[in-house]
């Protein structure tokens, strides 16, 4: 069973950007907290880390 938690990238309060993540030793799962039964996306942990790193880098670049 996965232990879901609200992502730090979700919007503040009860906004529309509600993302939950669950981790395992090999994969990261992501779902919409408003409709958790609609499904999840699962990524290899290494690929997810590269993805998050790229997002952080893009936030630091001027638009």
Residue frames as a rotation matrix with the C-alpha (Angstrom) as fourth column:
UNK 1
0.577 0.817 0.000 0.00
0.817 -0.577 0.000 0.00
0.000 0.000 -1.000 0.00
UNK 2
-0.294 -0.679 0.672 1.30
0.658 -0.654 -0.372 3.46
0.693 0.333 0.640 -0.90
UNK 3
0.008 0.205 -0.979 1.51
0.868 -0.487 -0.095 6.29
-0.496 -0.849 -0.182 1.61
UNK 4
0.126 0.150 0.981 0.21
0.817 -0.577 -0.017 9.38
0.563 0.803 -0.195 -0.24
UNK 5
-0.097 -0.127 -0.987 1.16
0.724 -0.690 0.018 12.95
-0.683 -0.713 0.159 0.70
UNK 6
0.903 0.431 -0.007 0.38
0.331 -0.704 -0.629 16.34
-0.276 0.565 -0.777 -0.81
UNK 7
0.162 -0.870 0.465 3.20
0.945 0.002 -0.326 17.52
0.282 0.493 0.823 -3.03
UNK 8
-0.138 -0.315 -0.939 5.06
0.608 -0.776 0.171 20.66
-0.782 -0.547 0.298 -2.03
UNK 9
-0.971 -0.219 0.095 4.41
0.197 -0.511 0.837 21.83
-0.135 0.831 0.539 -5.61
UNK 10
-0.159 0.979 0.130 0.64
0.942 0.111 0.315 21.90
0.294 0.172 -0.940 -5.06
UNK 11
-0.231 0.156 0.961 -1.00
0.071 -0.982 0.176 25.28
0.970 0.109 0.215 -4.72
UNK 12
-0.965 -0.157 0.211 -1.66
-0.176 -0.212 -0.961 26.79
0.196 -0.965 0.177 -1.30
UNK 13
-0.452 0.837 0.309 -4.80
-0.728 -0.145 -0.670 25.96
-0.516 -0.527 0.675 0.68
UNK 14
-0.070 0.545 0.836 -7.51
0.264 0.818 -0.511 24.13
-0.962 0.185 -0.201 -1.24
UNK 15
-0.167 -0.070 -0.983 -6.54
-0.744 -0.645 0.172 25.48
-0.647 0.761 0.056 -4.66
UNK 16
0.789 0.545 -0.284 -7.02
-0.572 0.482 -0.664 23.70
-0.225 0.687 0.691 -7.95
UNK 17
0.207 -0.810 -0.549 -3.45
-0.666 0.295 -0.686 22.40
0.717 0.507 -0.478 -8.08
UNK 18
0.416 0.046 0.908 -3.80
-0.839 0.405 0.364 19.38
-0.351 -0.913 0.207 -5.78
UNK 19
0.334 -0.416 -0.846 -1.15
-0.492 0.688 -0.533 16.79
0.804 0.594 0.025 -6.53
UNK 20
0.699 -0.143 0.701 -0.30
-0.604 0.408 0.685 13.88
-0.384 -0.902 0.199 -4.27
UNK 21
0.112 -0.728 -0.676 2.82
-0.721 0.409 -0.559 11.74
0.684 0.550 -0.479 -4.48
UNK 22
0.864 0.021 0.502 3.78
-0.377 0.688 0.620 8.39
-0.333 -0.725 0.603 -3.02
UNK 23
0.110 -0.915 -0.387 7.27
-0.955 0.010 -0.297 6.93
0.276 0.402 -0.873 -3.02
UNK 24
0.977 -0.058 0.205 8.63
-0.006 0.956 0.295 3.43
-0.213 -0.289 0.933 -3.07
UNK 25
0.207 -0.978 0.029 12.28
0.088 0.048 0.995 2.36
-0.974 -0.203 0.096 -3.37
UNK 26
-0.562 -0.490 0.667 11.98
0.617 0.289 0.732 2.08
-0.552 0.822 0.140 -7.16
UNK 27
-0.390 0.517 0.762 9.05
0.756 -0.293 0.586 4.28
0.526 0.805 -0.276 -8.27
UNK 28
-0.896 0.270 -0.351 7.26
-0.013 -0.809 -0.588 7.57
-0.443 -0.522 0.729 -7.65
UNK 29
-0.381 0.851 0.362 3.48
0.913 0.285 0.291 7.63
0.145 0.441 -0.886 -8.08
UNK 30
-0.973 0.119 -0.197 1.50
-0.096 -0.988 -0.121 10.81
-0.209 -0.099 0.973 -8.77
UNK 31
-0.404 0.896 0.183 -2.27
0.888 0.335 0.315 11.39
0.221 0.290 -0.931 -8.64
UNK 32
-0.499 0.414 0.762 -4.86
-0.180 -0.909 0.376 14.17
0.848 0.050 0.528 -8.53
UNK 33
-0.988 0.050 -0.144 -6.01
0.152 0.266 -0.952 14.42
-0.010 -0.963 -0.271 -4.91
UNK 34
-0.485 0.868 -0.109 -9.46
-0.803 -0.491 -0.338 15.65
-0.347 -0.076 0.935 -5.97
UNK 35
0.656 0.674 -0.339 -10.12
-0.755 0.600 -0.265 12.41
0.025 0.430 0.903 -7.88
UNK 36
-0.236 -0.890 0.390 -7.70
-0.873 0.370 0.316 9.77
-0.426 -0.266 -0.865 -6.56
UNK 37
0.059 0.306 0.950 -9.70
-0.004 0.952 -0.306 6.85
-0.998 0.015 0.057 -7.94
UNK 38
0.856 0.309 -0.415 -9.30
-0.370 -0.197 -0.908 8.04
-0.362 0.930 -0.054 -11.55
UNK 39
0.810 -0.585 0.028 -5.79
0.492 0.653 -0.577 6.64
0.319 0.481 0.817 -11.71
UNK 40
0.652 -0.699 -0.293 -2.15
-0.077 -0.445 0.892 7.34
-0.754 -0.560 -0.344 -11.06
UNK 41
0.757 -0.596 -0.267 1.01
-0.338 -0.008 -0.941 7.90
0.559 0.803 -0.208 -13.02
UNK 42
0.827 -0.533 0.179 4.07
0.089 0.439 0.894 5.91
-0.555 -0.724 0.410 -11.96
UNK 43
0.753 -0.644 -0.138 7.65
-0.446 -0.345 -0.826 6.78
0.484 0.683 -0.547 -12.85
UNK 44
0.380 -0.737 -0.559 11.01
0.754 0.597 -0.274 5.14
0.535 -0.317 0.783 -12.14
UNK 45
0.703 -0.057 -0.709 12.55
0.575 -0.540 0.614 7.05
-0.418 -0.840 -0.347 -9.23
UNK 46
-0.348 -0.931 -0.108 15.63
0.628 -0.317 0.710 8.12
-0.696 0.180 0.696 -11.20
UNK 47
-0.517 0.226 0.826 13.58
0.753 -0.338 0.564 9.48
0.407 0.914 0.005 -14.11
UNK 48
0.612 0.790 -0.040 11.33
0.690 -0.509 0.514 11.40
0.386 -0.342 -0.857 -11.75
UNK 49
0.370 -0.566 -0.736 14.35
0.599 -0.460 0.655 12.97
-0.710 -0.684 0.169 -10.03
UNK 50
-0.703 -0.610 0.365 15.69
0.652 -0.349 0.673 14.14
-0.283 0.711 0.644 -13.41
UNK 51
-0.095 0.788 0.609 12.25
0.769 -0.330 0.548 15.56
0.632 0.520 -0.574 -14.28
UNK 52
0.775 0.397 -0.492 11.96
0.631 -0.535 0.562 17.52
-0.040 -0.746 -0.665 -11.00
UNK 53
-0.081 -0.898 -0.432 15.51
0.621 -0.385 0.683 18.81
-0.780 -0.213 0.588 -11.37
UNK 54
-0.689 -0.129 0.713 14.73
0.706 -0.342 0.620 20.09
0.164 0.931 0.326 -14.87
UNK 55
0.390 0.890 0.235 11.61
0.728 -0.454 0.513 21.84
0.563 -0.028 -0.826 -13.56
UNK 56
0.608 -0.227 -0.761 13.62
0.599 -0.499 0.627 23.57
-0.521 -0.837 -0.167 -10.85
UNK 57
-0.515 -0.856 0.056 16.21
0.639 -0.339 0.690 24.71
-0.572 0.391 0.721 -13.39
UNK 58
-0.414 0.414 0.810 13.51
0.751 -0.348 0.562 26.11
0.515 0.841 -0.167 -15.68
UNK 59
0.683 0.661 -0.312 12.06
0.714 -0.510 0.480 28.13
0.158 -0.550 -0.820 -12.78
UNK 60
0.242 -0.698 -0.674 15.45
0.534 -0.484 0.693 29.80
-0.810 -0.528 0.256 -12.30
UNK 61
-0.658 -0.479 0.581 15.70
0.736 -0.248 0.630 30.90
-0.158 0.842 0.516 -15.94
UNK 62
-0.596 0.452 -0.664 14.24
-0.262 -0.890 -0.372 34.24
-0.759 -0.048 0.649 -17.02
UNK 63
0.202 0.789 0.581 11.14
0.479 0.438 -0.761 33.98
-0.854 0.432 -0.289 -19.21
